[in-house]
């Protein structure tokens, strides 16, 4: 008959072990709540990558809203604009642009710079709306094109309206690239 050697592990936790596990679990829950709270708080205006004023150059404000990863967030960002706006975006699907979004684009946007893969459908759609539109392949060209399209008293809003699509790992990295491109002007 085989015998089992006790190696010091008890399958049934003692009171001390249960207290330690409860404390560890409570600590993990508190950290999770703090991370959730930090994520929620970072959604407010002025936080990194959410309606963040990056810099003003020759009277043109550069606003980073890389957290705008969908059209609803873009609507909010555009609604917040109080100056004539050049909008750097990456929306590829015309069907995702609601009438409400189109109304605010017509009201607030004077120039659109599409960044990413060229999609004639979206380019032509905005051109048909009598909005000046340009296409660029990368962040540096998008920022430069927007800068030359803007005038003193304008704002340049980077609100892509999409996820990073493999161009960047996260919206944070994408926002950092926007800031770097602005710094190069």
C-alpha positions in Angstrom: 0.0 0.0 0.0 1.4 3.4 -1.0 1.8 6.1 1.6 1.5 9.8 1.1 4.1 12.1 2.5 2.8 15.4 4.0 4.7 18.2 2.4 3.1 21.0 4.4 0.2 21.8 2.1 -3.2 21.8 3.7 -6.1 21.5 1.2 -8.4 23.2 3.7 -7.2 26.7 4.6 -6.8 27.5 8.3 -8.3 30.6 9.8 -4.9 32.4 9.4 -4.7 31.4 5.7 -8.3 32.5 5.1 -7.6 35.9 6.7 -4.5 36.3 4.5 -6.5 35.3 1.4 -9.3 37.7 2.3 -6.8 40.5 2.8 -5.1 39.7 -0.6 -8.5 39.6 -2.3 -9.6 42.9 -0.7 -6.3 44.5 -1.9 -6.8 43.2 -5.4 -10.4 44.5 -5.5 -9.3 47.9 -4.2 -6.6 48.1 -6.9 -9.2 47.2 -9.5 -11.6 49.8 -8.3 -8.8 52.4 -8.3 -7.8 51.5 -11.9 -11.5 51.7 -12.9 -11.8 55.1 -11.1 -8.6 56.4 -12.8 -10.0 55.3 -16.2 -13.3 57.0 -15.5 -11.6 60.2 -14.3 -9.4 60.3 -17.4 -12.5 60.7 -19.5 -13.0 64.3 -18.4 -11.9 67.1 -20.6 -8.2 68.1 -20.2 -6.9 64.7 -19.3 -4.3 63.1 -21.5 -5.7 62.2 -24.9 -9.1 63.6 -24.2 -9.6 67.2 -25.5 -6.1 67.9 -24.4 -4.6 71.2 -25.4 -1.2 70.2 -26.7 0.1 73.5 -27.9 -0.7 76.8 -29.6 1.3 77.8 -32.6 0.8 81.2 -34.2 -2.7 81.4 -32.7 -3.7 77.8 -33.8 -4.7 75.5 -30.9 -3.7 71.8 -31.3 -6.2 69.6 -29.5 -5.5 65.9 -28.9 -8.6 63.7 -28.6 -7.0 60.3 -29.5 -9.5 58.7 -27.1 -12.2 59.4 -29.6 -12.3 55.9 -30.9 -15.9 56.0 -32.2 -18.2 58.5 -33.8 -20.1 59.2 -30.6 -16.9 60.4 -29.0 -16.1 62.5 -32.1 -19.5 64.1 -31.9 -18.8 65.1 -28.3 -15.3 66.5 -29.2 -16.7 68.5 -32.1 -19.5 69.8 -29.9 -16.8 71.1 -27.5 -15.1 73.2 -30.2 -15.6 76.9 -30.0 -13.3 77.9 -32.8 -13.3 77.1 -36.5 -11.9 73.6 -36.6 -9.7 71.6 -38.9 -10.5 68.0 -38.0 -7.9 65.2 -38.4 -9.8 61.9 -38.6 -9.6 58.3 -39.7 -13.2 57.2 -40.2 -13.4 54.9 -43.2 -17.1 54.0 -43.3 -19.6 56.6 -44.6 -22.5 54.6 -43.0 -21.1 55.3 -39.5 -21.6 59.1 -39.9 -25.1 59.8 -38.5 -27.2 62.8 -39.5 -26.4 64.4 -36.0 -22.7 64.0 -36.6 -23.0 65.4 -40.1 -24.9 68.4 -38.7 -22.1 69.2 -36.2 -19.4 68.7 -38.9 -21.2 71.2 -41.2 -21.5 73.6 -38.3 -18.0 73.4 -36.7 -15.5 72.0 -39.3 -14.0 74.1 -42.0 -11.4 71.5 -43.2 -11.0 67.7 -42.8 -7.8 65.8 -43.0 -8.3 62.1 -43.5 -5.4 60.1 -42.2 -4.9 56.4 -43.1 -5.9 54.2 -46.0 -7.4 56.1 -48.8 -11.1 55.4 -49.1 -12.7 57.3 -52.0 -16.2 56.8 -50.6 -15.5 58.9 -47.4 -13.3 61.4 -49.2 -16.0 62.0 -51.9 -18.7 62.1 -49.3 -17.1 65.0 -47.5 -16.2 66.8 -50.7 -19.8 66.6 -51.7 -20.7 68.4 -48.5 -18.6 71.4 -49.6 -16.1 70.8 -46.9 -12.4 71.1 -47.8 -10.9 67.7 -47.5 -7.4 66.3 -47.8 -6.0 62.8 -47.5 -2.7 61.8 -45.8 -1.0 58.5 -45.1 0.6 59.3 -41.7 0.5 61.4 -38.6 3.3 63.8 -39.6 1.7 64.6 -43.0 -1.8 65.0 -41.4 -0.6 67.5 -38.7 1.4 69.4 -41.3 -1.5 69.5 -43.8 -3.9 70.6 -41.0 -1.5 73.3 -39.9 -1.2 74.8 -43.3 -5.0 74.7 -43.8 -5.7 76.5 -40.5 -5.4 80.2 -39.6 -4.8 82.2 -36.4 -7.9 81.8 -34.2 -8.6 78.2 -35.4 -8.3 74.9 -33.7 -6.9 71.6 -35.0 -8.7 68.7 -33.5 -7.2 65.2 -33.7 -10.3 63.0 -33.1 -9.8 59.9 -35.2 -13.2 58.2 -34.6 -11.7 54.7 -34.9 -9.4 52.4 -33.1 -5.7 52.3 -34.0 -6.2 49.5 -36.6 -2.7 48.2 -36.0 -1.0 51.5 -36.8 -0.5 52.0 -33.1 -0.8 49.7 -30.1 -3.1 52.0 -28.2 -4.9 55.3 -28.4 -2.3 56.6 -25.9 0.6 55.8 -28.3 -1.4 57.3 -31.2 -2.0 60.5 -29.0 1.8 60.6 -28.2 2.5 60.4 -32.0 0.2 63.4 -32.6 2.0 65.4 -29.9 5.4 64.5 -31.4 4.2 65.6 -34.9 2.9 68.9 -33.4 6.3 69.4 -31.7 8.1 69.0 -35.1 6.3 72.0 -36.6 
